[in-house]
Amino acid sequence: MNVLEEWTALVCRELGIDPARVDRTAVLDLTRDVAHGVARPAAPLTAYLMGLAQGAGTAPPDVVERLSRMAKDWAGANTETDTGANAETRAAADASDS
């Protein structure tokens, strides 16, 4: 058993959760997508919010896939926006250097 498995088992025992219900890979993949697509601090926050929704019974069955897709879409939309903004900033800097 590795450290992550041990930690997961310990936390599940502490919280009264059946470890068999935890899809660790899906949660780690989701947090990776959010950390890379949105921002690092958004990853644990998203996982927490997903857990709240799961506990409340309001999370859709495909919650992980939906949130991952949202994070990837966010990254794509912001990359396009950042590229345009960066080009404008560079142009303004070039103009002031002249």
N, C-alpha and C positions, 0 to 999 in steps of 0.2 A: 504494500500500500504506500503510495507517495504522499507527500505533505498535503497536496490539495484534496486528495481522497480522505485523509485523516481529518483535516479541518472541516470538510463538508459533513462528514459523519458526526463530528463533535457538535457542530452548529445545529444540525438536524436534531440530534438528541436533545440539546438545550431548548430548542424551539418546539419540540414535539412534532416534528415533521418526519414522515416516512422517506428515507433517503432514496428509495426506489422511484419516488415521484419527482425527483430533481433531475432535470436534463441539463447537467453541468455544461456540456458542450454547446448546447443552444444558447445558454445564458452568456457563456464566454464569447461566442461568436457575435451575439447581439452587442455586448459591451465593446467589443473590438470595432464593430461597424460604427457605433455611435462615437466612440473615442476618436476614430479616424475621420468620420464624416461630419461630425458636429464640433465637439470639443471634449477633451479628456474628462473634465468634471461632469459632463452630461452623461457619461457612461454609468457611474454608480447611481446617479439620480434616476436615470431611465430604468435601471434594474429594480430600484426601490419602488418606483411608481408602478412598474409592471407587477411587482409582488403585491402591492396594495390592491391593484385591480383584480389580480388572481384571487386574493383572499376575500374580496368583496363579491366575487362572482361576476364582475362586469367586464373582464378581459375576454375578447373574442378568442375562439379556438386557435386562430392563426396569429396570435399576438406577436410572437417573436419574428415571424416573417414580415408582418406589417411594419413593425418598428424598425427592423433592419432596412427594409425598402425605403422607409421615410428618411433614415439617416443617410443612405446612399443618394437619394434624391436631393437631400439638403446639401450634401457635399457638391454634387454636380451643379446645382443652382448657384451656390455661393462661389464656386470656382469660376463660373462664367461672369458673375458680378465682380469678383475680385480682379479678374483679368482686365475688365473694362476700367475699373477704378484705378488699377495700377498703371494702365496706359495713360489715363488722364493725368495722374500724378506725375509720371515721367515727363509728359509733354509740358506740364506747367513748370517743372523743375528745369527742363531744357530751355524754356522761354525766359526764365529768370536768369539763367546763366549767360544769355546772349547780351 
